[in-house]
């Protein structure tokens, strides 16, 4: 698996997707390799839940991190001669032609997770490359997977590509500990949560504005609640600084930073309302 930042997931939807998929495939007896970036997965971690982790180099900047790591991972993967190479995301799909040429017996799969070029963080050149990556995701692999009906229709309309629809699964959360919420000042069922990377297209600023408007017009609705903004910067420190400045006078808005593991499971399970303002 190539294109993700790594596993186990600290943040990122694709990383969570790959973490869960890789672990389940490993349970079935398949040999799974996940390529990870040194800054995301600890350098000394070479295995997780039966999945082999291989670190390769990349240029750790917003615009070059994904594509350079995908390149070094792809070159390394060529020498492993795997049965399948699975690329995640349209950016990494730009290089999916390499195994098609140099490993003709290897099946190549791309999962089309989202239309990345619509995201506000990219400049015009990056958006052009992502548009090209969409074409690559639909033309080079043996199979293209769409995680939603919207993306399936998009691929058909834009690139005349029939994709395989496989929606993301959801892990059932069982073991939680409400006491873990105390570190943030939350009470069970008395907070509203957003869990996300804090980047503009995820819309945390819309959520904060809506929260403040409700406080001004009908405070009784949320007078006993807090707003939990769970997540942090992803090359967007300027945006996070702006969010905190926007919310600094409201003590009921809590920025938790990155949350993982059992604590994150508890945040999901115990929230009164989970909001996706993107």
SVG drawing of the C-alpha trace seen along z (x, -y; Angstrom):
<svg xmlns="http://www.w3.org/2000/svg" viewBox="-33 -38 48 55">
<polyline fill="none" stroke="black" stroke-width="0.4" points="0.0,0.0 1.4,-3.3 0.3,-6.9 -0.7,-7.1 1.5,-8.9 1.7,-5.7 0.2,-3.5 -0.9,-3.3 -3.0,-6.4 -2.3,-9.5 -4.6,-11.6 -6.0,-11.5 -8.9,-9.7 -6.8,-7.8 -4.4,-6.7 -7.3,-5.3 -8.7,-3.6 -5.3,-1.9 -4.7,-1.0 -8.1,0.8 -7.8,2.4 -4.2,3.6 -4.9,5.1 -8.0,7.0 -6.1,8.4 -3.2,9.5 -5.7,11.4 -6.8,13.3 -3.2,14.4 -2.1,12.0 1.4,10.5 0.8,6.8 3.4,4.0 2.5,0.4 4.9,-2.3 5.3,-5.0 7.0,-8.4 9.7,-8.8 8.0,-11.9 4.7,-10.2 5.4,-6.6 8.3,-6.1 11.5,-5.0 11.9,-2.0 8.4,-0.7 8.6,2.0 5.5,4.0 2.0,3.4 -0.9,5.8 0.8,8.3 1.5,5.6 5.0,5.0 6.0,1.2 8.7,-0.1 10.0,-3.6 11.3,-5.5 12.4,-9.0 10.5,-12.0 10.8,-15.8 8.8,-16.9 7.0,-20.0 3.3,-20.6 3.5,-20.3 6.3,-17.6 5.8,-15.3 3.2,-12.9 4.6,-12.7 8.3,-12.2 7.4,-9.6 5.2,-7.8 8.1,-7.8 10.6,-6.3 8.0,-3.8 7.2,-2.8 10.8,-2.2 11.3,-0.1 8.1,1.9 9.4,2.8 12.1,4.9 9.6,6.7 7.7,8.1 4.3,8.1 1.1,9.6 -0.7,6.2 0.3,2.6 -2.5,0.5 -2.2,-3.3 -4.3,-5.5 -5.4,-8.9 -5.3,-10.7 -1.9,-12.4 0.0,-9.1 -1.9,-7.7 0.2,-9.9 3.0,-7.3 0.8,-4.2 2.1,-3.9 5.5,-2.8 4.6,0.7 2.3,1.1 5.4,0.8 8.1,2.4 6.0,5.1 3.6,6.3 2.5,9.3 1.6,7.2 -2.0,5.9 -2.3,2.2 -5.2,0.8 -6.0,-2.9 -8.5,-4.0 -10.1,-7.3 -10.8,-8.8 -11.8,-12.3 -11.5,-15.1 -8.5,-16.7 -8.2,-19.6 -11.2,-21.3 -9.4,-21.7 -8.5,-25.4 -4.9,-24.7 -3.5,-23.9 -2.1,-26.4 -2.9,-26.4 0.0,-24.1 -0.8,-21.5 -4.5,-21.6 -3.3,-20.9 -1.3,-17.9 -4.2,-16.6 -6.4,-16.9 -3.8,-14.9 -3.8,-12.4 -7.5,-11.9 -6.9,-11.0 -4.1,-8.6 -6.3,-7.0 -8.9,-6.2 -6.6,-5.2 -3.5,-3.4 -4.6,-0.9 -6.3,2.5 -9.1,1.5 -10.2,-1.9 -12.1,-1.9 -14.5,-4.7 -15.4,-5.2 -18.7,-7.0 -21.5,-7.0 -20.5,-10.7 -17.0,-9.7 -18.2,-6.7 -20.4,-9.0 -17.7,-11.7 -15.2,-9.1 -17.9,-8.0 -18.9,-11.5 -15.4,-13.0 -13.3,-10.1 -15.7,-7.5 -14.4,-5.1 -16.4,-2.3 -15.1,-2.0 -15.8,0.5 -17.8,-1.1 -16.5,-0.1 -17.6,-2.4 -15.5,-3.0 -16.4,-0.8 -16.9,-1.9 -15.3,-0.1 -17.7,0.5 -16.4,-1.1 -16.9,1.0 -14.3,0.3 -14.4,-3.4 -13.6,-5.3 -15.6,-8.5 -13.0,-9.5 -10.6,-10.3 -12.8,-13.3 -12.0,-15.1 -8.6,-16.3 -10.5,-18.5 -13.3,-19.5 -16.0,-17.5 -18.9,-15.6 -20.5,-12.7 -23.2,-13.8 -22.6,-17.4 -20.3,-18.4 -20.5,-18.8 -17.5,-17.5 -15.7,-18.1 -12.8,-15.6 -10.6,-16.6 -7.4,-18.0 -7.7,-21.8 -7.5,-22.9 -9.8,-25.5 -11.8,-23.1 -12.9,-21.2 -14.8,-24.2 -14.0,-24.6 -14.5,-28.4 -18.1,-27.8 -18.8,-25.7 -17.3,-28.2 -19.4,-31.0 -22.6,-28.9 -21.8,-28.1 -21.3,-31.8 -24.5,-32.8 -26.6,-30.3 -25.1,-31.7 -26.2,-35.2 -29.7,-34.3 -30.8,-31.3 -28.2,-30.4 -30.6,-28.1 -30.1,-25.4 -26.3,-25.0 -25.9,-26.7 -24.6,-23.4 -22.5,-22.3 -19.0,-22.7 -17.7,-22.7 -14.8,-20.3 -12.5,-21.0 -10.5,-17.8 -7.5,-17.9 -4.6,-20.2 -2.6,-21.7 -1.6,-19.9 0.8,-22.5 -1.8,-25.1 -0.5,-26.8 -1.7,-30.1 -5.3,-28.8 -5.2,-27.2 -3.8,-30.5 -6.8,-32.3 -9.3,-29.8 -8.0,-30.2 -8.0,-34.0 -11.6,-33.8 -12.7,-31.7 -10.4,-33.0 -13.2,-34.9 -15.4,-31.8 -14.3,-29.5 -16.8,-26.8 -14.8,-26.2 -12.0,-23.7 -9.1,-22.9 -7.9,-19.5 -5.1,-19.0 -4.5,-15.5 -6.3,-12.8 -5.6,-9.1 -6.5,-5.6 -8.9,-4.9 -9.3,-8.6 -10.4,-9.3 -12.8,-6.4 -14.3,-7.8 -14.7,-11.3 -16.6,-9.7 -18.8,-7.5 -19.7,-10.1 -20.4,-13.2 -23.9,-14.5 -23.5,-15.5 -20.7,-14.9 -20.5,-17.6 -18.8,-17.6 -19.0,-21.3 -17.0,-20.9"/>
</svg>
